[in-house]
Amino acid sequence: MIDVDDLIALVRNYNPRTDEGLIRRAYDYGRDMHEGQKRRSGEDYFTHPVAVAAILTEQRLDDATLVTALLHDTIEDTKSTYSEVARLFGKEIAELVDGVTKLTNLQLSSSEAKQAENFRKLLIAMSKDLRVILVKLADRLHNMRTIRSLPMEKQVRKARETMDIFAPLAGRMGMQWMREELEDLAFRVLNPEGRSSIIRRFIMLQRETGDVVHQITNDIRNELEKAGIEADVFGRAKKPYSVWRKMQEKDLAFSRLSDIYGFRVITGSEQDCYRVLGVIHQRWRAVPGRFKDYISQPKNNGYRSIHTTVSGRDGKRVEVQIRTREMHEVAESGVAAHWSYRDGVRAQNRFAVDPAKWITTLTERFEADEDHDEFLETVKLEMYSDQVFCFTPKGDVIQLPRGATPLDYAYAIHTRIGNSCVSAKVDGIRVPLWTRLKNGQSVEIITAEGQRPQVSWIDIVVTGRAKAAIRRSLREEDRGRFVKLGRELARVAFEHVGKRATDKALRTAARRLGLPDEIELLARVGSAELTARRAVEALYPELAAAQPSEEVDVKRPVVGLAPDQPFRRANCCQPVPGERIVGITYRGQGPIVHAIDCPALAEFEDHPERWVDLRWKAGRHPAVHTVSLNVTISNALGVLGRLCTLIGEQKANISDLHFVDRKPDYYRLIVEVDMRDVEHLHNVMTALEAESDVAQIERYRDLSRKP
């Protein structure tokens, strides 16, 4: 364990004016409070807070943050209290310690609704004082470095939480070194074989080619010396997880992977950065599409650097980052650079971002009234985003995440612009709305009155703001229609038991089903989220149970066809009873039945004479309606068997199953399941979603499959 004198020496290296007495008092207090407590490894527990403080000295942080690190577990794990910490060390430190304690108690890997609420609390804590998150990240880093002493089940849970939440959060804050280390430590737990294979391949590559990093570093230095440019050059092989992720994303073998080495050139001025870029591009061939200028267009966490990829020695692709020393400090510390000290005073780094402004940009789009899943999707998209910079026709810059489309751009300007968008021009050329935008492009949005968001837009956009706005608009637009349909379905269902669906009856049913009012009940019935029979059962369980459920003839399940008129379900959308349907006629054959929201119907909009109004017959349908499910499962012993068992427990039959993607850690497969109706489908998907080894499940709809 680092003793107090060594810790103070670490602080004095960058802050000679540190309050040595404050740190000594905090060190002694923390050690006394944790007296007798042990870590899983058998070490004294206080070794952990001291190690966390030491990590924060690498960021040159202020005394208050370091003292918080020394005390961050006292309120939670000892007899210490908030009032005592405030009395001994001041209100500022007490607030910081209390904030870390509250973050520690958040279960960020819990159920989705709880997780979303805890994310809100995390963001609130960040908005109060970002140093709380800095301590928590250092706490997680030390815990990951010493994770081997935990039971394997807890190691896996912590590693997944680190990979999903803390690593991207560190990256979003600009602390790239911490993100890479957290990812690699989590990777070591989640996929030790994959990590070992990457390391073995690096060793083999080094035996075959020699020390490539040293060779290329010398090549760059020699070229800069010839040009008379003073700069420091550093090189390294990329982290195993970074290489693994690139292999998975590009579906490439290690031998075919390029730019597995990264190099940094640290200069004295911005002018030298561009001179270095010129030298490198003159000496080596630049790779098209791999140039980013974050100096002229910095990221909103303060990051500035020039990135370029060139074909270096022996044709190997290498990435080169060029920045000044001030930029490098921000690149290493990110938002934490705001609190950094140098020579006893707060470092005046002109590139360090104001934490208050940064947290505002991160949280301004998280609206309090969003659904849990939408909020969670939004916050994760925001944390994982890498940026693209586009220009408005007037020359203003719009920042978007990588992969963004003109629709994302439109919603970034204003929700009204996004909702009324009909097309876009990129660099003066009209492009489809699903086009992926690139750095430096000029985008013009074309709008039209009467245009409304389409369901298909959800799959086009990538930003949380755009997705939330589209869903909100669709809900508002569809709500009236669903309420009207739900009222009709409820009327029929109540009449079947000899009752009337009055507003009072519906209001009572809604209350018993945990819904706010009868309008919400009708909207859910109309959208097939809830059956009208459930509403009847909520009020009259005896009458509903007494109603015989008539079996529907499997050959004639649809109302609206002529006697003996043939029909087929569309392969693209695979409609099931309970969903709204429509028929499309074809010459020489019966109609093809589509779900009303099937995108394939768009091609028939100009041919209303081919549309046939259809509906499913009331009653109990046999389980003969095949639906395709796209399922991603862990590649672990027995998972596929459990998946099949769960489907069987829901009284559903698997008619076909085939794998579409096999990876070392997961499988993706299409499962064909025979369903009775939309409620049966919902029950099956809910049961599978609850299985911990099922990473994702969605209904598979393939428009390439002919009706």
Secondary structure, DSSP 8 states (H G I E B T S, - for coil): ---HHHHHHHHHTT-TT--HHHHHHHHHHHHHHTTT-B-TTSSBTTHHHHHHHHHHHTTT--HHHHHHHHHTTHHHHSS--HHHHHHHH-HHHHHHHHHHHHHHT--TTS-HHHHHHHHHHHHHHHHH-THHHHHHHHHHHHHHHTGGGS-HHHHHHHHHHIIIIIHHHHHHTT-HHHHHHHHHHHHHHH-HHHHHHHHHHHHHHHHHH--HHHHHHHHHHHHHHHTT---EEEEEE--HHHHHHHHHHHT--GGG----EEEEEEESSHHHHHHHHHHHHHHSEE-TT--EETTTS--TTS---EEEEEE-GGG-EEEEEEEEHHHHHHHHHGGGGGG-EETTEE---TT---HHHHHHHHHTT--TTS-HHHHHHHHHHHHH--EEEEE-TTS-EEEEETT--HHHHHHHH-HHHHHTEEEEEETTEEE-TT----TT-BEEEEE-TT----TTHHHH--SHHHHHHHHHHHHHHHHHHHHHHHHHHHHHHHHHTT----HHHHHHHHHHTT-SSHHHHHHHHHTTSS-HHHHHHHH-HHHHHHS---B--TT--EESS-TT---EE-TTT---TTS-EEEEEETTEEEEEEETT-GGGGGGTT-GGGEEE-EE-SSB--S-EEEEEEEEEES-TTHHHHHHHHHHHTT-EEEEEEEEEE-SSEEEEEEEEEESSHHHHHHHHHHHHTSTTEEEEEE---TTS--
